[in-house]
Amino acid sequence: MKKKNKLSKLNKYFLLNFKKILFIIGGWIIAVVLHNLIYALFKSYFDSHGGDEPFFFILAVIIIPLYFLSSLIYTLVIYLRKK
């Protein structure tokens, strides 16, 4: 019973469907826009102190693609096991 409960939680977070793919794409676009917007609004601060806005950049470049890749692999494994 524990294994089935664990699989249902994994399915909830990693099994891809059309709606989840749209949320991933939308989240990526929002993270890119927010990164550029925050940098543009606080450009004088970043220029004087050095650096850039890292949170949304890391979210858009590392976190969201890794989540999509792991979800895609999980979905393919589940799909191929059913066949």
C-alpha positions in Angstrom: 0.0 0.0 0.0 2.9 2.4 0.7 4.4 1.8 -2.7 1.1 2.7 -4.5 0.8 5.8 -2.4 4.3 6.9 -3.2 3.7 6.3 -6.9 0.5 8.4 -6.8 2.5 11.3 -5.3 5.2 10.9 -8.0 2.5 10.8 -10.7 1.0 14.0 -9.3 4.3 15.9 -9.6 6.1 14.3 -12.5 3.5 12.7 -14.9 3.2 15.2 -17.8 -0.1 16.1 -19.4 -1.0 19.0 -21.7 -2.0 21.3 -18.9 1.2 20.8 -17.0 3.3 21.4 -20.1 1.6 24.7 -20.6 2.3 25.6 -17.0 6.0 24.8 -17.4 6.2 26.9 -20.6 4.3 29.7 -19.0 6.5 29.6 -15.8 9.6 29.7 -17.9 8.4 32.7 -19.9 7.4 34.5 -16.7 10.8 33.8 -15.1 12.6 35.2 -18.1 10.4 38.3 -18.3 10.8 38.9 -14.5 14.6 38.5 -14.7 14.8 41.1 -17.5 12.2 43.4 -15.8 13.9 43.4 -12.4 17.3 44.0 -14.0 15.9 46.9 -16.1 14.2 48.5 -13.1 17.2 48.2 -10.9 19.9 48.6 -13.5 21.6 51.5 -11.7 21.8 49.5 -8.5 23.3 46.5 -10.2 25.8 48.7 -12.1 27.0 50.3 -9.0 27.2 47.2 -6.8 28.0 44.7 -9.6 26.2 41.6 -10.4 22.8 40.8 -11.8 19.5 39.4 -10.6 20.2 35.7 -10.0 16.9 34.2 -8.7 14.7 34.3 -11.8 17.8 33.6 -14.1 18.6 30.4 -12.2 14.9 29.4 -12.2 14.6 29.9 -16.0 18.0 28.4 -16.9 18.4 25.5 -14.5 15.4 24.6 -12.3 12.5 24.7 -14.9 14.5 22.8 -17.6 15.6 20.1 -15.1 12.1 19.7 -13.9 10.8 19.3 -17.4 13.5 16.8 -18.3 12.9 14.7 -15.2 9.2 14.8 -15.8 9.6 13.8 -19.4 11.8 10.9 -18.5 9.4 9.8 -15.7 6.4 10.0 -18.2 8.3 8.0 -20.8 9.2 5.3 -18.3 5.6 5.0 -17.1 4.3 4.9 -20.7 6.8 2.3 -21.8 6.1 0.1 -18.7 2.4 0.0 -19.5 3.2 -1.3 -23.0 
